[in-house]
Amino acid sequence: MSPTQGHVDRYAFPLAAEIQQFTKDDKLVLVGFSIGAFVALRTCRYLGGRVGKLHLISAAAPLDGGGFLASMAGQAVFRLARAAPRLFLLLSGWQGLLARFAPHALFKLLFASARGSDAGLAGDVEFQTTLGAILRTCFVGNLRGYVQDIDAYVQPWNRVLTEIQVPVLLWHGAEDNWSPPAMASHLHSALPHCYSVQMMEGQSHYGCLLKAAPLICAISAEP
């Protein structure tokens, strides 16, 4: 295990313990979005049979699971994180400056290649404000955690998928260029108990999240 992957497990384990403490004997429904799917999957390993369902939205699959990088909008960032961690740290610090002093510029940079529904969201003022606050929290308030998570994500972890023994449902945008649809196909084939892939036409990365979230809530509310 690499030091950065050890970082993820160092908070995946206590996160699982805290979930166990506050949910007692209830069956759990977990949701992971984008690279958060990586953390959700690793946390599931410590929850045993407590997880009834794991929903992964716009999930980022392990890079060692296939040739995904070439079709990822953030490929330059991930390549840098993998090949030159110190330069990646400098880039992240620069993004932190943008998030603090020029949030609109950072937003435009991130959405320069937006497709599908994300292209429409890029012009939505409410969405800009909400995501801007999230970016500020990430790059200004928790830069170290962001860097460590990305460092861990770009390391090989495809083998972890075979260890996930919980039911998984995938929700993915057909136009997603942040987490390409090929990632959903790989997760579907590699996860032992992935029994559903909802490929959402016209949706990209964040658009899929906005469409899938209420559907997941409705499913989870069913007896």
Z-matrix of the N, CA and C atoms (Angstrom, degrees):
N
C 1 1.473
C 2 1.522 1 109.53
N 3 1.329 2 116.60 1 132.45
C 4 1.459 3 119.85 2 178.85
C 5 1.523 4 109.92 3 -74.68
N 6 1.361 5 118.84 4 159.51
C 7 1.462 6 121.04 5 178.05
C 8 1.518 7 112.58 6 -57.70
N 9 1.360 8 117.17 7 -37.27
C 10 1.460 9 119.23 8 -178.34
C 11 1.519 10 111.04 9 -71.31
N 12 1.337 11 117.61 10 -37.63
C 13 1.458 12 119.35 11 175.20
C 14 1.518 13 110.14 12 -66.46
N 15 1.340 14 116.19 13 -34.46
C 16 1.454 15 119.71 14 175.31
C 17 1.514 16 110.79 15 -61.59
N 18 1.343 17 117.02 16 -35.33
C 19 1.470 18 120.97 17 176.26
C 20 1.517 19 110.54 18 -59.05
N 21 1.328 20 116.77 19 -46.08
C 22 1.464 21 120.00 20 -179.06
C 23 1.521 22 110.24 21 -62.38
N 24 1.328 23 117.63 22 -44.75
C 25 1.457 24 119.56 23 179.50
C 26 1.519 25 112.09 24 -68.30
N 27 1.326 26 117.28 25 -27.20
C 28 1.465 27 119.68 26 178.48
C 29 1.522 28 111.53 27 -66.82
N 30 1.353 29 118.28 28 -24.48
C 31 1.453 30 115.66 29 172.82
C 32 1.521 31 112.03 30 -108.40
N 33 1.349 32 118.56 31 -15.68
C 34 1.461 33 120.08 32 173.64
C 35 1.525 34 109.89 33 -67.04
N 36 1.326 35 116.22 34 -39.66
C 37 1.471 36 119.60 35 -179.53
C 38 1.529 37 112.25 36 -65.76
N 39 1.358 38 119.44 37 -52.61
C 40 1.475 39 118.04 38 177.59
C 41 1.520 40 112.98 39 -65.91
N 42 1.362 41 117.34 40 -29.47
C 43 1.462 42 119.60 41 176.00
C 44 1.518 43 109.91 42 -63.22
N 45 1.329 44 116.19 43 -44.06
C 46 1.462 45 120.05 44 177.47
C 47 1.527 46 110.77 45 -62.41
N 48 1.326 47 116.87 46 -40.41
C 49 1.464 48 120.73 47 -179.99
C 50 1.527 49 110.89 48 -63.96
N 51 1.342 50 116.12 49 -40.33
C 52 1.460 51 119.63 50 179.29
C 53 1.523 52 111.11 51 -67.81
N 54 1.328 53 116.37 52 -39.62
C 55 1.464 54 120.31 53 176.15
C 56 1.522 55 110.09 54 -60.38
N 57 1.326 56 115.98 55 -43.98
C 58 1.471 57 120.50 56 178.58
C 59 1.526 58 110.66 57 -58.83
N 60 1.326 59 116.35 58 -42.03
C 61 1.461 60 121.21 59 -175.77
C 62 1.528 61 111.94 60 -65.22
N 63 1.338 62 116.42 61 -42.22
C 64 1.460 63 119.25 62 -172.58
C 65 1.523 64 113.66 63 -90.47
N 66 1.315 65 117.88 64 -14.54
C 67 1.461 66 119.49 65 -179.35
C 68 1.517 67 112.94 66 -105.72
N 69 1.311 68 116.43 67 -7.52
C 70 1.464 69 122.11 68 176.80
C 71 1.526 70 110.45 69 54.58
N 72 1.345 71 118.01 70 -121.22
C 73 1.463 72 120.22 71 -173.62
C 74 1.523 73 113.34 72 -101.04
N 75 1.329 74 117.54 73 9.17
C 76 1.456 75 120.16 74 -178.66
C 77 1.527 76 111.01 75 -69.16
N 78 1.346 77 115.29 76 147.24
C 79 1.451 78 120.03 77 170.82
C 80 1.520 79 108.69 78 -72.55
N 81 1.307 80 116.80 79 138.54
C 82 1.455 81 121.54 80 -172.28
C 83 1.521 82 111.66 81 -103.51
N 84 1.330 83 114.73 82 147.62
C 85 1.458 84 122.52 83 169.26
C 86 1.521 85 106.32 84 -118.68
N 87 1.314 86 116.95 85 116.90
C 88 1.460 87 121.69 86 179.68
C 89 1.526 88 109.36 87 -108.00
N 90 1.344 89 114.68 88 148.74
C 91 1.461 90 120.91 89 178.28
C 92 1.519 91 108.54 90 -130.85
N 93 1.330 92 116.57 91 130.72
C 94 1.454 93 121.89 92 175.67
C 95 1.515 94 109.73 93 -123.91
N 96 1.322 95 117.13 94 134.78
C 97 1.461 96 121.96 95 -179.13
C 98 1.525 97 110.75 96 -116.72
N 99 1.317 98 116.76 97 133.85
C 100 1.458 99 123.07 98 174.49
C 101 1.535 100 110.56 99 57.04
N 102 1.328 101 118.42 100 -126.01
C 103 1.460 102 120.54 101 178.14
C 104 1.529 103 110.49 102 -71.60
N 105 1.334 104 117.14 103 -17.45
C 106 1.459 105 120.36 104 174.02
C 107 1.519 106 111.89 105 -60.87
N 108 1.343 107 116.96 106 -19.81
C 109 1.461 108 120.26 107 175.67
C 110 1.524 109 110.44 108 -61.70
N 111 1.321 110 115.97 109 -34.73
C 112 1.468 111 122.70 110 178.07
C 113 1.523 112 110.13 111 -59.84
N 114 1.328 113 116.41 112 -46.80
C 115 1.466 114 121.00 113 179.88
C 116 1.531 115 110.68 114 -68.84
N 117 1.338 116 116.64 115 -41.83
C 118 1.465 117 120.30 116 -179.82
C 119 1.527 118 111.18 117 -60.96
N 120 1.323 119 116.57 118 -42.56
C 121 1.463 120 120.20 119 179.39
C 122 1.521 121 111.48 120 -63.58
N 123 1.325 122 116.41 121 -43.09
C 124 1.461 123 119.47 122 -179.35
C 125 1.533 124 110.96 123 -68.91
N 126 1.333 125 117.42 124 -34.54
C 127 1.468 126 120.58 125 177.90
C 128 1.513 127 110.78 126 -66.71
N 129 1.333 128 116.96 127 -37.20
C 130 1.464 129 121.18 128 179.63
C 131 1.524 130 112.14 129 -58.30
N 132 1.312 131 116.38 130 -30.12
C 133 1.463 132 119.82 131 -178.80
C 134 1.522 133 111.76 132 -62.14
N 135 1.338 134 116.64 133 -23.93
C 136 1.462 135 120.83 134 -177.37
C 137 1.534 136 112.45 135 -100.80
N 138 1.317 137 116.44 136 1.37
C 139 1.459 138 119.51 137 -177.91
C 140 1.527 139 112.83 138 -104.19
N 141 1.311 140 116.20 139 -4.65
C 142 1.454 141 119.95 140 176.49
C 143 1.523 142 112.41 141 56.55
N 144 1.331 143 115.52 142 -132.08
C 145 1.457 144 120.74 143 -177.58
C 146 1.516 145 114.29 144 -85.86
N 147 1.332 146 117.14 145 10.42
C 148 1.463 147 120.20 146 -178.14
C 149 1.531 148 112.76 147 -72.47
N 150 1.319 149 117.64 148 -24.59
C 151 1.461 150 120.88 149 -175.71
C 152 1.523 151 110.15 150 -86.55
N 153 1.338 152 114.56 151 116.71
C 154 1.465 153 119.54 152 178.01
C 155 1.514 154 111.70 153 -79.87
N 156 1.344 155 116.04 154 -39.09
C 157 1.464 156 120.94 155 178.47
C 158 1.524 157 109.18 156 -149.91
N 159 1.317 158 114.60 157 144.53
C 160 1.454 159 121.77 158 172.91
C 161 1.518 160 108.05 159 -121.37
N 162 1.337 161 116.48 160 116.31
C 163 1.457 162 121.77 161 177.27
C 164 1.529 163 108.75 162 -98.55
N 165 1.308 164 116.83 163 126.78
C 166 1.460 165 122.06 164 177.11
C 167 1.525 166 109.23 165 -115.29
N 168 1.333 167 115.84 166 118.74
C 169 1.463 168 122.17 167 -176.89
C 170 1.525 169 109.20 168 -106.73
N 171 1.329 170 116.50 169 128.88
C 172 1.480 171 121.09 170 179.36
C 173 1.524 172 110.12 171 48.63
N 174 1.310 173 116.13 172 42.82
C 175 1.463 174 121.14 173 -169.69
C 176 1.523 175 112.61 174 -67.51
N 177 1.323 176 115.22 175 135.58
C 178 1.464 177 122.05 176 173.77
C 179 1.521 178 108.46 177 -88.92
N 180 1.317 179 116.52 178 113.92
C 181 1.460 180 121.93 179 -179.83
C 182 1.535 181 110.13 180 -78.60
N 183 1.323 182 118.05 181 163.84
C 184 1.464 183 120.29 182 177.04
C 185 1.523 184 111.25 183 -61.95
N 186 1.326 185 116.08 184 137.25
C 187 1.455 186 120.14 185 -177.47
C 188 1.525 187 111.80 186 -65.95
N 189 1.333 188 116.80 187 -27.05
C 190 1.460 189 119.14 188 178.53
C 191 1.525 190 112.13 189 -80.60
N 192 1.334 191 117.05 190 5.14
C 193 1.460 192 120.66 191 177.50
C 194 1.522 193 113.24 192 -87.60
N 195 1.329 194 117.51 193 -9.45
C 196 1.464 195 120.02 194 -179.32
C 197 1.516 196 110.94 195 173.39
N 198 1.314 197 116.56 196 179.31
C 199 1.468 198 121.40 197 -179.32
C 200 1.509 199 112.06 198 -86.12
N 201 1.326 200 116.53 199 62.70
C 202 1.462 201 121.51 200 -173.51
C 203 1.530 202 114.04 201 -83.25
N 204 1.317 203 117.15 202 -28.93
C 205 1.464 204 120.91 203 -168.85
C 206 1.520 205 113.61 204 -56.22
N 207 1.313 206 117.19 205 -39.96
C 208 1.457 207 120.70 206 -174.18
C 209 1.525 208 112.85 207 -61.21
N 210 1.328 209 117.77 208 -24.22
C 211 1.463 210 120.82 209 -178.25
C 212 1.526 211 113.16 210 -108.18
N 213 1.340 212 116.92 211 12.80
C 214 1.463 213 121.25 212 -179.99
C 215 1.528 214 110.79 213 -95.73
N 216 1.324 215 116.14 214 133.37
C 217 1.466 216 120.21 215 179.35
C 218 1.523 217 111.43 216 -60.87
N 219 1.318 218 117.81 217 -31.29
C 220 1.462 219 121.50 218 -178.71
C 221 1.515 220 113.50 219 -98.18
N 222 1.318 221 116.56 220 24.58
C 223 1.465 222 119.59 221 -173.50
C 224 1.526 223 112.87 222 -58.74
N 225 1.337 224 117.76 223 -37.35
C 226 1.466 225 120.08 224 -178.29
C 227 1.528 226 111.21 225 -62.57
N 228 1.325 227 115.95 226 -40.24
C 229 1.466 228 120.83 227 179.65
C 230 1.527 229 110.58 228 -65.59
N 231 1.329 230 116.34 229 -45.20
C 232 1.466 231 119.74 230 -177.80
C 233 1.531 232 111.44 231 -69.25
N 234 1.325 233 116.46 232 -37.52
C 235 1.467 234 119.12 233 176.97
C 236 1.535 235 110.15 234 -62.79
N 237 1.326 236 115.83 235 -42.13
C 238 1.459 237 120.34 236 -179.82
C 239 1.522 238 110.91 237 -65.02
N 240 1.334 239 116.50 238 -43.24
C 241 1.467 240 120.66 239 -179.91
C 242 1.523 241 111.02 240 -61.39
N 243 1.314 242 116.05 241 -35.85
C 244 1.465 243 120.02 242 -177.99
C 245 1.531 244 112.13 243 -78.76
N 246 1.336 245 116.06 244 -38.84
C 247 1.466 246 119.58 245 -173.34
C 248 1.523 247 113.61 246 -92.73
N 249 1.332 248 117.09 247 -31.38
C 250 1.467 249 120.06 248 -174.33
C 251 1.530 250 109.51 249 -143.99
N 252 1.331 251 118.18 250 77.84
C 253 1.473 252 121.86 251 -176.17
C 254 1.523 253 114.20 252 -55.99
N 255 1.327 254 117.83 253 -34.67
C 256 1.472 255 119.57 254 -179.18
C 257 1.529 256 110.82 255 -68.52
N 258 1.327 257 116.53 256 -40.37
C 259 1.463 258 119.75 257 176.93
C 260 1.528 259 110.57 258 -67.31
N 261 1.323 260 115.62 259 -35.74
C 262 1.463 261 119.18 260 176.36
C 263 1.524 262 110.93 261 -62.64
N 264 1.324 263 116.78 262 -38.68
C 265 1.464 264 120.91 263 176.99
C 266 1.524 265 110.50 264 -62.05
N 267 1.332 266 116.89 265 -41.35
C 268 1.471 267 120.60 266 177.85
C 269 1.528 268 110.59 267 -64.60
N 270 1.325 269 116.96 268 -43.22
C 271 1.467 270 120.44 269 178.05
C 272 1.522 271 110.57 270 -60.49
N 273 1.319 272 116.82 271 -42.32
C 274 1.467 273 120.89 272 -179.34
C 275 1.525 274 110.69 273 -65.02
N 276 1.344 275 116.48 274 -37.65
C 277 1.453 276 119.68 275 176.39
C 278 1.516 277 111.92 276 -63.51
N 279 1.343 278 115.81 277 -39.19
C 280 1.476 279 120.18 278 176.25
C 281 1.520 280 111.01 279 -64.07
N 282 1.334 281 116.85 280 -41.10
C 283 1.467 282 120.31 281 176.52
C 284 1.522 283 110.40 282 -63.03
N 285 1.331 284 116.16 283 -34.27
C 286 1.455 285 119.81 284 176.70
C 287 1.517 286 112.06 285 -64.02
N 288 1.334 287 116.65 286 -38.26
C 289 1.472 288 120.51 287 176.47
C 290 1.523 289 110.93 288 -64.24
N 291 1.329 290 115.18 289 -41.76
C 292 1.469 291 118.58 290 177.09
C 293 1.525 292 111.20 291 -63.06
N 294 1.329 293 115.79 292 -43.88
C 295 1.467 294 119.62 293 -179.73
C 296 1.526 295 111.48 294 -60.41
N 297 1.328 296 116.44 295 -33.37
C 298 1.458 297 120.26 296 -178.96
C 299 1.531 298 112.63 297 -80.81
N 300 1.347 299 116.31 298 -44.51
C 301 1.465 300 119.38 299 -170.03
C 302 1.534 301 114.26 300 -109.76
N 303 1.341 302 117.22 301 -18.97
C 304 1.467 303 119.64 302 -179.02
C 305 1.525 304 109.85 303 -144.77
N 306 1.339 305 117.11 304 61.85
C 307 1.466 306 120.22 305 -175.03
C 308 1.525 307 113.77 306 -59.51
N 309 1.335 308 116.34 307 -34.39
C 310 1.468 309 118.45 308 -179.52
C 311 1.530 310 110.42 309 -65.51
N 312 1.329 311 117.00 310 -37.06
C 313 1.467 312 121.03 311 178.33
C 314 1.526 313 110.75 312 -64.50
N 315 1.330 314 117.16 313 -41.20
C 316 1.461 315 120.92 314 178.17
C 317 1.520 316 110.36 315 -64.99
N 318 1.315 317 116.67 316 -41.46
C 319 1.466 318 121.09 317 178.92
C 320 1.530 319 110.00 318 -60.56
N 321 1.326 320 117.25 319 -47.39
C 322 1.461 321 121.39 320 -179.28
C 323 1.524 322 110.84 321 -62.84
N 324 1.314 323 116.94 322 -37.91
C 325 1.458 324 121.25 323 178.64
C 326 1.528 325 110.82 324 -63.51
N 327 1.321 326 116.34 325 -44.38
C 328 1.460 327 120.86 326 -177.92
C 329 1.522 328 112.23 327 -68.81
N 330 1.338 329 116.35 328 -31.97
C 331 1.462 330 119.83 329 -175.75
C 332 1.525 331 113.20 330 -103.36
N 333 1.316 332 116.92 331 17.28
C 334 1.471 333 120.57 332 -179.58
C 335 1.525 334 111.75 333 -62.64
N 336 1.322 335 117.44 334 -29.93
C 337 1.468 336 120.65 335 -178.09
C 338 1.524 337 112.02 336 -110.76
N 339 1.342 338 116.88 337 23.03
C 340 1.471 339 120.80 338 -176.58
C 341 1.526 340 111.38 339 -60.38
N 342 1.318 341 115.75 340 140.03
C 343 1.465 342 122.29 341 178.85
C 344 1.522 343 110.20 342 -124.45
N 345 1.329 344 115.01 343 168.15
C 346 1.455 345 120.94 344 173.69
C 347 1.516 346 112.42 345 52.44
N 348 1.313 347 116.27 346 -136.87
C 349 1.459 348 121.37 347 -177.40
C 350 1.520 349 112.22 348 -64.62
N 351 1.330 350 118.19 349 -25.22
C 352 1.464 351 120.27 350 179.83
C 353 1.533 352 111.62 351 -65.35
N 354 1.331 353 116.46 352 -30.70
C 355 1.469 354 119.48 353 177.98
C 356 1.519 355 110.47 354 -63.32
N 357 1.328 356 116.87 355 -36.61
C 358 1.463 357 120.50 356 176.02
C 359 1.510 358 112.00 357 -71.53
N 360 1.325 359 116.81 358 -39.91
C 361 1.460 360 120.64 359 179.14
C 362 1.525 361 111.52 360 -63.51
N 363 1.332 362 116.49 361 -31.15
C 364 1.462 363 120.44 362 -178.69
C 365 1.520 364 112.15 363 -59.27
N 366 1.332 365 117.20 364 -25.36
C 367 1.459 366 120.94 365 179.39
C 368 1.512 367 113.75 366 -98.99
N 369 1.330 368 117.36 367 4.38
C 370 1.458 369 122.23 368 -178.53
C 371 1.532 370 109.26 369 -89.19
N 372 1.317 371 117.13 370 118.71
C 373 1.460 372 122.02 371 -175.00
C 374 1.530 373 111.42 372 -63.07
N 375 1.318 374 116.80 373 -42.36
C 376 1.468 375 119.79 374 -179.47
C 377 1.531 376 110.72 375 -63.07
N 378 1.327 377 116.00 376 -41.65
C 379 1.463 378 119.83 377 178.66
C 380 1.527 379 110.36 378 -65.43
N 381 1.328 380 117.14 379 -41.88
C 382 1.461 381 121.38 380 177.88
C 383 1.531 382 111.06 381 -57.99
N 384 1.327 383 115.97 382 -44.11
C 385 1.467 384 120.68 383 -178.69
C 386 1.528 385 111.32 384 -65.33
N 387 1.347 386 115.39 385 -44.75
C 388 1.464 387 119.91 386 -178.68
C 389 1.519 388 111.32 387 -64.78
N 390 1.339 389 116.21 388 -48.65
C 391 1.456 390 118.69 389 -178.65
C 392 1.523 391 111.29 390 -68.87
N 393 1.330 392 116.79 391 -32.99
C 394 1.462 393 120.02 392 177.02
C 395 1.515 394 111.78 393 -59.43
N 396 1.331 395 116.49 394 -40.71
C 397 1.464 396 120.91 395 177.98
C 398 1.529 397 110.86 396 -65.89
N 399 1.333 398 116.03 397 -38.42
C 400 1.466 399 120.04 398 178.53
C 401 1.524 400 110.56 399 -66.12
N 402 1.324 401 115.99 400 -43.13
C 403 1.468 402 120.21 401 179.30
C 404 1.528 403 111.13 402 -62.51
N 405 1.315 404 115.79 403 -38.94
C 406 1.461 405 119.69 404 178.57
C 407 1.528 406 110.94 405 -64.62
N 408 1.329 407 116.07 406 -42.62
C 409 1.458 408 120.05 407 177.48
C 410 1.528 409 110.83 408 -60.88
N 411 1.337 410 115.35 409 -40.68
C 412 1.459 411 120.29 410 -178.15
C 413 1.524 412 111.92 411 -70.34
N 414 1.326 413 117.00 412 -54.97
C 415 1.461 414 120.97 413 -170.94
C 416 1.527 415 114.01 414 -84.49
N 417 1.313 416 116.67 415 -23.04
C 418 1.468 417 119.39 416 -179.48
C 419 1.524 418 110.74 417 -101.78
N 420 1.322 419 116.27 418 -47.73
C 421 1.459 420 119.20 419 -174.81
C 422 1.509 421 114.97 420 -86.31
N 423 1.351 422 117.43 421 -20.25
C 424 1.472 423 118.57 422 -174.13
C 425 1.526 424 110.97 423 -145.47
N 426 1.316 425 116.67 424 43.89
C 427 1.464 426 120.71 425 -176.24
C 428 1.527 427 111.93 426 -60.20
N 429 1.313 428 116.70 427 -42.04
C 430 1.462 429 119.92 428 -178.21
C 431 1.526 430 110.65 429 -60.94
N 432 1.322 431 117.10 430 -44.10
C 433 1.459 432 120.60 431 178.90
C 434 1.514 433 112.15 432 -63.43
N 435 1.346 434 116.26 433 -40.71
C 436 1.468 435 120.84 434 177.84
C 437 1.525 436 110.79 435 -59.99
N 438 1.323 437 116.70 436 -48.16
C 439 1.463 438 121.36 437 -178.73
C 440 1.525 439 110.74 438 -61.52
N 441 1.318 440 117.29 439 -43.92
C 442 1.458 441 120.55 440 -179.44
C 443 1.525 442 111.55 441 -65.66
N 444 1.335 443 116.79 442 -38.40
C 445 1.467 444 119.53 443 179.20
C 446 1.522 445 111.61 444 -65.89
N 447 1.338 446 116.87 445 -43.43
C 448 1.458 447 119.80 446 178.94
C 449 1.526 448 110.13 447 -65.71
N 450 1.333 449 116.43 448 -42.74
C 451 1.466 450 120.27 449 177.12
C 452 1.531 451 110.96 450 -56.86
N 453 1.325 452 116.64 451 -41.48
C 454 1.461 453 120.49 452 179.86
C 455 1.523 454 110.90 453 -69.89
N 456 1.324 455 116.50 454 -40.48
C 457 1.465 456 119.98 455 -177.57
C 458 1.528 457 112.13 456 -61.57
N 459 1.326 458 118.43 457 -40.28
C 460 1.469 459 120.48 458 -175.06
C 461 1.527 460 112.66 459 -77.24
N 462 1.336 461 118.53 460 -7.57
C 463 1.457 462 120.96 461 175.01
C 464 1.538 463 109.43 462 -77.42
N 465 1.329 464 118.08 463 159.67
C 466 1.470 465 120.26 464 177.17
C 467 1.531 466 111.71 465 -63.25
N 468 1.335 467 116.97 466 125.59
C 469 1.467 468 120.28 467 175.69
C 470 1.526 469 111.68 468 -146.84
N 471 1.330 470 116.45 469 17.74
C 472 1.458 471 120.00 470 -178.61
C 473 1.532 472 111.95 471 -58.85
N 474 1.336 473 116.37 472 -32.88
C 475 1.474 474 120.54 473 -178.92
C 476 1.527 475 112.12 474 -61.85
N 477 1.343 476 117.06 475 -25.53
C 478 1.467 477 120.53 476 -178.71
C 479 1.528 478 110.69 477 -61.38
N 480 1.318 479 117.27 478 -31.35
C 481 1.458 480 121.05 479 -175.30
C 482 1.526 481 112.14 480 -59.17
N 483 1.315 482 116.90 481 -36.51
C 484 1.462 483 120.19 482 -178.38
C 485 1.525 484 112.14 483 -70.04
N 486 1.338 485 116.68 484 -14.50
C 487 1.464 486 121.12 485 -178.17
C 488 1.530 487 112.80 486 -91.93
N 489 1.324 488 117.49 487 -4.97
C 490 1.467 489 121.15 488 -176.54
C 491 1.523 490 109.23 489 -84.19
N 492 1.314 491 115.81 490 113.29
C 493 1.461 492 121.32 491 -174.87
C 494 1.530 493 112.19 492 -109.21
N 495 1.325 494 116.97 493 32.11
C 496 1.466 495 120.65 494 179.15
C 497 1.533 496 109.08 495 -117.11
N 498 1.342 497 117.97 496 154.81
C 499 1.462 498 120.88 497 176.88
C 500 1.530 499 110.69 498 -67.52
N 501 1.317 500 116.78 499 129.75
C 502 1.463 501 122.18 500 -176.56
C 503 1.523 502 110.03 501 -120.66
N 504 1.338 503 115.49 502 136.32
C 505 1.453 504 122.43 503 172.57
C 506 1.520 505 107.95 504 -120.22
N 507 1.323 506 116.55 505 131.90
C 508 1.455 507 121.98 506 -178.85
C 509 1.525 508 110.50 507 -105.96
N 510 1.327 509 115.19 508 137.35
C 511 1.462 510 122.97 509 175.82
C 512 1.527 511 106.51 510 -124.91
N 513 1.325 512 117.13 511 120.64
C 514 1.457 513 118.84 512 -171.61
C 515 1.527 514 110.45 513 -144.34
N 516 1.328 515 115.22 514 140.88
C 517 1.455 516 120.70 515 177.21
C 518 1.520 517 111.23 516 -82.77
N 519 1.318 518 116.51 517 132.31
C 520 1.466 519 120.72 518 -179.68
C 521 1.519 520 111.95 519 -65.61
N 522 1.348 521 117.42 520 -20.60
C 523 1.463 522 121.87 521 -179.36
C 524 1.527 523 112.44 522 -104.16
N 525 1.308 524 117.39 523 12.45
C 526 1.465 525 121.36 524 -175.50
C 527 1.531 526 110.92 525 -67.94
N 528 1.320 527 116.77 526 121.75
C 529 1.463 528 119.93 527 174.47
C 530 1.535 529 111.66 528 -113.88
N 531 1.328 530 117.42 529 6.75
C 532 1.467 531 121.79 530 170.48
C 533 1.537 532 108.46 531 -87.75
N 534 1.319 533 114.95 532 -52.01
C 535 1.466 534 121.74 533 171.46
C 536 1.531 535 106.15 534 -117.56
N 537 1.326 536 118.75 535 93.00
C 538 1.467 537 121.72 536 -173.82
C 539 1.533 538 112.25 537 -55.29
N 540 1.340 539 118.15 538 149.13
C 541 1.464 540 121.56 539 179.74
C 542 1.526 541 114.08 540 -53.85
N 543 1.340 542 116.97 541 -26.14
C 544 1.469 543 119.10 542 176.92
C 545 1.520 544 111.28 543 -60.20
N 546 1.329 545 117.23 544 -26.57
C 547 1.463 546 120.54 545 177.41
C 548 1.521 547 110.90 546 -66.55
N 549 1.332 548 116.60 547 -39.51
C 550 1.464 549 120.08 548 177.64
C 551 1.524 550 110.12 549 -64.38
N 552 1.324 551 116.91 550 -40.63
C 553 1.466 552 120.73 551 178.72
C 554 1.527 553 110.93 552 -62.12
N 555 1.329 554 115.77 553 -41.00
C 556 1.463 555 119.08 554 179.97
C 557 1.528 556 110.95 555 -66.88
N 558 1.327 557 117.19 556 -45.68
C 559 1.464 558 120.22 557 179.43
C 560 1.525 559 110.86 558 -60.80
N 561 1.327 560 115.94 559 -39.66
C 562 1.459 561 120.51 560 -179.72
C 563 1.524 562 110.73 561 -60.70
N 564 1.319 563 116.52 562 -40.55
C 565 1.466 564 120.05 563 -177.72
C 566 1.527 565 112.69 564 -81.26
N 567 1.342 566 117.48 565 -28.28
C 568 1.463 567 120.49 566 -173.57
C 569 1.523 568 113.81 567 -90.93
N 570 1.332 569 117.73 568 -29.31
C 571 1.466 570 119.89 569 -179.92
C 572 1.528 571 109.41 570 -78.87
N 573 1.310 572 118.84 571 128.56
C 574 1.468 573 121.43 572 -174.62
C 575 1.518 574 114.62 573 -60.94
N 576 1.349 575 117.19 574 -30.61
C 577 1.461 576 119.63 575 -174.52
C 578 1.532 577 112.09 576 -126.62
N 579 1.321 578 116.13 577 39.51
C 580 1.465 579 120.15 578 174.83
C 581 1.524 580 107.91 579 -89.09
N 582 1.328 581 117.04 580 111.27
C 583 1.460 582 119.54 581 -171.73
C 584 1.522 583 113.82 582 -114.44
N 585 1.341 584 117.85 583 6.18
C 586 1.460 585 118.33 584 -179.86
C 587 1.531 586 109.91 585 -154.56
N 588 1.338 587 115.74 586 133.48
C 589 1.461 588 121.96 587 172.12
C 590 1.521 589 107.61 588 -127.80
N 591 1.318 590 116.03 589 112.15
C 592 1.461 591 121.50 590 177.45
C 593 1.529 592 107.83 591 -97.14
N 594 1.327 593 116.47 592 99.32
C 595 1.451 594 121.08 593 178.40
C 596 1.530 595 107.59 594 -88.12
N 597 1.330 596 116.45 595 114.77
C 598 1.461 597 121.93 596 -171.29
C 599 1.528 598 110.19 597 -98.27
N 600 1.316 599 114.86 598 110.60
C 601 1.462 600 121.53 599 -176.93
C 602 1.529 601 111.36 600 -65.00
N 603 1.322 602 115.51 601 138.92
C 604 1.458 603 121.26 602 177.89
C 605 1.513 604 114.70 603 80.26
N 606 1.336 605 116.77 604 -8.66
C 607 1.461 606 119.97 605 -177.14
C 608 1.530 607 110.34 606 -97.48
N 609 1.323 608 114.45 607 146.53
C 610 1.456 609 119.67 608 173.37
C 611 1.525 610 108.35 609 -110.66
N 612 1.314 611 118.66 610 -137.09
C 613 1.468 612 122.00 611 -169.18
C 614 1.531 613 112.03 612 -77.22
N 615 1.318 614 116.44 613 -63.06
C 616 1.470 615 120.63 614 -177.82
C 617 1.519 616 111.55 615 -76.96
N 618 1.330 617 116.43 616 -31.50
C 619 1.462 618 119.85 617 176.95
C 620 1.516 619 111.14 618 -61.51
N 621 1.329 620 116.06 619 -38.53
C 622 1.465 621 120.21 620 177.40
C 623 1.528 622 110.34 621 -63.17
N 624 1.320 623 116.80 622 -40.78
C 625 1.464 624 120.69 623 178.09
C 626 1.525 625 111.03 624 -59.30
N 627 1.328 626 116.54 625 -46.60
C 628 1.460 627 120.26 626 -177.86
C 629 1.528 628 112.11 627 -66.49
N 630 1.323 629 117.03 628 -32.43
C 631 1.464 630 120.36 629 179.00
C 632 1.526 631 112.06 630 -80.24
N 633 1.323 632 116.16 631 -37.68
C 634 1.460 633 119.73 632 -174.35
C 635 1.525 634 113.08 633 -78.15
N 636 1.341 635 117.28 634 -34.31
C 637 1.464 636 120.78 635 -173.80
C 638 1.530 637 113.13 636 -54.61
N 639 1.357 638 119.81 637 -50.82
C 640 1.469 639 117.96 638 179.52
C 641 1.522 640 113.53 639 -66.32
N 642 1.333 641 117.25 640 -30.02
C 643 1.470 642 119.85 641 177.36
C 644 1.523 643 110.79 642 -68.04
N 645 1.327 644 116.17 643 -39.71
C 646 1.461 645 120.29 644 178.09
C 647 1.536 646 110.35 645 -65.47
N 648 1.324 647 115.68 646 -40.95
C 649 1.475 648 119.31 647 177.83
C 650 1.517 649 111.08 648 -61.56
N 651 1.335 650 116.27 649 -40.49
C 652 1.468 651 119.95 650 -179.87
C 653 1.527 652 110.86 651 -66.59
N 654 1.335 653 116.80 652 -42.41
C 655 1.468 654 120.67 653 177.99
C 656 1.527 655 110.58 654 -62.95
N 657 1.328 656 115.70 655 -42.30
C 658 1.465 657 120.33 656 -176.30
C 659 1.527 658 111.51 657 -68.89
N 660 1.339 659 117.28 658 -24.77
C 661 1.460 660 120.73 659 -179.73
C 662 1.523 661 112.82 660 -80.92
N 663 1.329 662 116.57 661 -11.38
C 664 1.458 663 119.81 662 179.68
C 665 1.520 664 110.69 663 -69.54
N 666 1.327 665 116.86 664 142.25
C 667 1.482 666 119.11 665 179.61
C 668 1.512 667 112.23 666 -67.26
